[in-house]
């Protein structure tokens, strides 16, 4: 955010000589032909069928295994990020070198790393299926960083410009990702129309808040939903009782951007998102300039986007061919979403996590002994340095009232702080999400 597609293990065995074949009896000859052919057929991928692979949900981001076809033959397994809200292909510097991608232009500074353009590879492999990248003109290469984003293990993403050519199913409760040719996935759940930008594959859904109509993007690649700060201020003025706070803690701690300690967060009691009602959804106020940029990419006016936090108990089916989205609620587990230590972190290029803010709790700093600029070394003895954002935040979560022992570094010296897990943005019921009924099953349309 240059190699040809080569599948390994598909070359047939060397055939026997003519003398050996003619010496065989007819039955033996037939058996030999079957034995020679069977391994070849068994290794040929079923290109007309979808494939399903496990998901690692890292800070609500969908991370899967991706295999890179290499120029000299064979392939290399790396981590990939399924990012339906971004049309651009991003790769790490290592991936660019592995695939022999030719760099173009000059490197530019972006989020603490240098970004350089390169030719896009023709394909990648997911679950044994070749996924074409033909719709991508170029790739952005993160130079000097192991992944394609701060605190992210992924070295390549699957952007909307690629996903739009396939059927896609994200099964959050079962931690599975399915992708297949158009018409190959049998979608279940409540169907709804989606607004598809045909140029870049971005998806948007007609929605309602307080009976008023809005349009939101659908981004399974984002940890949390976003709205403009102006829109969030209007909602807060109209509903001062809605939970509200300042500081991008927990799932709102996106990349460790400079202004994240000042981000405004709110919990929306209800949002009609296409065919389903979402309740107790946390959104962050995105700078208006960023929302305008999102609108330019969308090609239509939007109020913001809904991220993964809204759909963690759903199977989300993206039927690009028919312009439909399916929501199938298969879990009723009420997962805590903001029971965390109130820090705002920034992943550094050296793997360390710098504290850039501390959120208030009941009008006071939630971790008063810590200040901006400190480095988080470990949590309860678990080292933070070198971990992903998801791994670090998993160690900072818990039940309200639990304590965590934080090892902090300041001016080259380390000390220990005891911090309490707080329930930020508690709903009126005291729970992050009230139970909701399962959705009715509706099959997807047939081709």
N, C-alpha and C positions, 0 to 999 in steps of 0.2 A: 503496500500500500505504500540455440542454433543447431541442436542435434536432431537428426531424423528420428521418428518414433520407432524404436527398435524393441520388439518383445523377445525376451530371452527364452530359451528352452523350446523353441518352435521348429527348429530345423529337423527334417526327417533323418532317420538313420541311413547310413550308406547301404545301398542295395547289394545283394549277392551277385557274384559273377554269373555270366550266361551258362558256363559249364555246370555250376552248382545247381542252377535252377532247372536245367533240362534233366539233370540226374534225379530230381525229386519225383516221387509219385504224385498223381493229381491231388489226392487228399492232403498230402504233406505240403504240396505247393500252395494250396488254398489256405492251410493253417498258417504257413509262413507269411503270406500276404496279410492276413488278419493281424498277426502279431506285429508286423511292421507298421501297419496303419493305425492300430489302436493307440499307442502312445502319442502320435501326432494329433489325433482327434481329441484326446483327453486334455491336451495342453492348449488347444485353441480356444480363446475366450468367446463366450456366448454374447456377441455384440448386441443382440436384440433383447437381452434381458437386463434388468437393473441389477446393481450390486449394492450390498449393504456392508458397511464397515463400522467398527466401534468409534465412539466419540470420547475424547477427553474434554470435559467441560472445564476450561481454565479461565477463571474470572468471567464466567458466562460466555466465553468465546468457544466456538466449536473448532476443536483441533483434531485432525485425522492424520493417518499415515498416507503419504503420497510417494509414489516411486517415479524417479526421474530417468527417462531413457538417456543413456550416455553415448557420446559420439563414437567411442571405440567398442561399443557393445555392452550388454549388461545394463543394470540400472542401480540407482542409489535411493535408499529410503530416507525421507526427511519428513518433517512435520508440516502440515498444511492447515491454513485457516480458512474456513468457509465463511465468506464475507459477502452476503447478498446486497449490502448497502453501499458497495464500492465498485465502480466499473473498471478500475485500474488494476493491472497486474503488478504485484510487487514480489521481488525475490531478494534473497540475501546475496552478498558478494560471493560467498562460497558456492551457492547454487549457480550463479552466473558463470563461475569458473568451471564447475563440474560439467555444465551443459555446453560450454564453449560459446557463450553468448558474446557477441561483438558489441562493445561499448561505443556509444555515440555521444557527442557533445561534451560539455564541461559539467563537473560535479557541482551541485548547489547545496547549501546548508539547509537542513530541515530537521527540527526536533532533536537536536544534538548529534545528528549524523549527516554525512554527505550522501546526496542522492544523485545518481547518474542514470541516464537512459541507456537502454540496450535493446537489441532485437529480441522479439518474443520467441520462445521456443514453440515448436509446432504442436506439442502434445505432452501430457503427463499421464500417469497410470494411477487409477484409484480402484482398489479391490480387484485388480486384474483386468479392469476395463480401461481402454484408451479413451481419455477425455481430450477432445480437440481444443486447441487454443487458437484456432483459425480466425476467430472474431476479434483477436487482440492484436493491435498493430505494434505495440512496443511494451517493454517492461521497465519499471522503475527499480533500480538496484540500490539497496541500502549498503553503502560503503563504510566499513569500519565498525559494523555491528553484527553480532552473531545472528540475530533474528531480523524480522521485518518491522519491528516496533519495540519500544522500550518494555522490558519485562515480559516479552512474548517469545515462546519457544519456536513458533512457526517460522519457516524460511521461505515459504511461498504461500500465496493466497489463491482461493478459487473465487474470482470476482463475479459480479452480476453479469458482465459481458460474456462470461463463459457459461454460467449456470443457466442462462435464458435459453440455451439450445437443448436443454435436458428437462426431464421430470426430476423434481427434487423433493425429498421427504426428510424432515428433521424430527426425530423422535427423542424429545428431551427426557421423558421419564425413563426410557430404556437405554439412553445414551447410544443411539445409533443414527447413522447418516446413510441415506439411500439416494443413489443417482442412477438414472437410466435414460435410454432414448425416449423421445417424446411418445406418449401413449403406452409406455411399458409399466408404469407404476399405477396400482389400483388404490386411489386415494379414498380415505374414509373420514367422516366427520361432517361438520357443518360447512357447506360450500358458500362462498361469497365471491363477488366480482372483485377483481383487482385492476388497478390502473397501471398499465405497463408502458414504460418508455421504451419504444422499439429500438432506439438507437443505442442504449446502454444497458438495458435489462433491469433498471431500477423499478421497484414495485411500490405502489401507493394504494391506500385503502380509504374509502369514504367512512367518516366517523362522526360521532356526536358527543358533546359534553354539555350537560344542562340543556339538552334539546336543541343546541345550536350545531350547525353542520361545519365540519372541518375535514381536511385531508391530511393524513399522516403517512409517512413512509413506513415500510416494514423492513427491518434490518436485523436478521438473525445473527449478524456478525458483531452487533453492538452489545455491550454488557447491560446497558440501561437505556431507557427512552429519554428523548430530549425535546424540549419546546423552546421557543424564543423567550428571552428574559422579559420582554415586554408582555407577551401573552401570559407568562407565569405571574407577573405582577398584577395583571388584570384579574386572574383567577383568585389570587390571594386577597385582593381588595373585595371581590364579590363573596369570598368564603374565608373570612379570617380564622374560622375554626379548623380549617384543614391543616394537618400537621405540616410544619415548615421548619427549615433549618438552613444554616450557612456552612459550607465546607463539604468538599467531595470526598466523603469517607466511604469505605466499603466498595460496593459495586459501582459507585459513582466516581471512584478514583480511576479515571480513564487511562491517562498516560503519564500523569505527573506534570501537566502543563502548569505554567507559572500562575495562571489565574484560578486554578482549581480550588485553592483554599477559600476563594470568594464566591464560588458557585452557589446559587440558591437551589435547594431541593424541596420538593413538595410531594405529598402522597395524595393521589387523586382517588376519591372514594369510588367513582364509577366512570367508565368510558365505554361507549358503544363503538367497537372496532369492527366494522364490517358486519359479519353475521353473529358475532359473539359479544357478550358484555364482559369487560375486564374490570375487576374491582381491586381497590387498595394498591394501585400501581404507582411506583415511585418514578418521578421524572426529574431531570436536572435542567436548569435554565441555561441554554446555550447562548453565547453572544449573538446579538442580532446580525452581525456581519457574517457569522458562520451559518446562520439559518438562511440568509440571502444566498450564500454560496450553495447550500443544499437545494434551494429552490431553483437556482440556475441549472443544476445538474438534473433535477426532477423535470424541469420544463413546465411545471404548473405551480401555483401557489400552495404551499404546505405550511402547517402549523408546527411541524416537528416530525419526529419519528418514534416508533415503538421498538424497543430493543428486546433482547432475550429474556430479561427479567419478567416480562409480561406473559411469557409463554412456557415457563419451565414445567408446567403440568400438562402440556399439550404435545400432540403430534402435529406439526405444521407442514402441510403439503403445498408445494408451489407448482401449479399446473400452468406453465407458461404458454403452452400451445392453445389452451382454451381460455386464457385470461381469468383463471379461477384460483382461489386460495382456499384450503381446507383446514379446519381446526377441529381436531379430535381430542377431547380431554380424556385422558386415560389414567390420571392420578388425582387423588384428593388430598395428598400430603401437603400440609401447610408448612412450607419451608421458611425459616427466619431469613429476612433479607438485609436487615440493618442492625443486627445484634453484634456489635463490633467494638474494637478499641478505636477511639476517635482521632486517628491520625490521617493525614494526607501525605502520601508518599510519592517520591519520584525515583524511578529506576535509572541508575546511572549506567554509562557504557561499560564501566568496570565491574558491573554486577552488584554493586552496593545499592542500598535503598536509603535515600536521603529524606528526612522529614521536612516537608515544606509548609506544614500547617497543622494546627490542633483545633478541632471543632469544640465549640462550647456545648456544655450539657447543663441545663437548668441555670443558664446565665453565667456559668463559670467554665474555665478551660477543663476539658474532660481528662487530660493528663497534664497537670500543672507543672510537673518537674521537667517536662520536655519542651524544647523550643525549636523554632525553625532553624534549619541548618545542621541539626544533629543527624547522626547516621544510625539507623536501626541495624544492629549486628545480629541479634537473635531474639527469638520468642520462646520462652520456656526451654531454653537450651537448643532449640531448633534453629539452625543457621539461616538467616535471611539472605545473605550475600550469595548470589548465583542462582537463586530461585526465581520462578516466574511470579508475575503479579498474583495469579490464582493461588499458587502455593503459599506465598507470604500472607495473603489475606485469609486463607483458610486457617492459618495459625493465629490470626488476630480475631477470629470469630469465636462465638461461644454463647452461653446462656447469660442473660443479664445478672450481674452480681458476681460472676466468676472473675477471678483475677488472673493476670498474665504477668510473668516476669520478663521485662524487656531489658536487654543489654544494649546500652546506648553509648555511642562514641561522640565525644565533643573535644575539639582541639587536641586530638591525638590521644585522649585519655578515655577509658571505658568505665562506666558505672551502671548500676542496676536500678531499675524503676519498677514498682508494682503498679500496674494499670488495671482498671476495672472495665469489664465488658458492659456497654450501655445499650439500651434499646433506643436507637434514634428513630425519629419519625413514627412513633407509636400511633397506631390508629385508635379510634375511639373505643374499640373493643379490647385494645391492648394486644391484639394479635396482628401480624403483618398482613394476613390474607384470610378472610372468612371462607369456610367451605363453599364450594359451588357445585351444582349438579353437573353430571356428565352430559356431553353433547350428544345429540341424536346422530346416528350413523347415516351418511348419504354417500352412495358410490359416486365415483368420478364419471364424467361422460365418456362414452366409448368413441373411438376414432371411426 
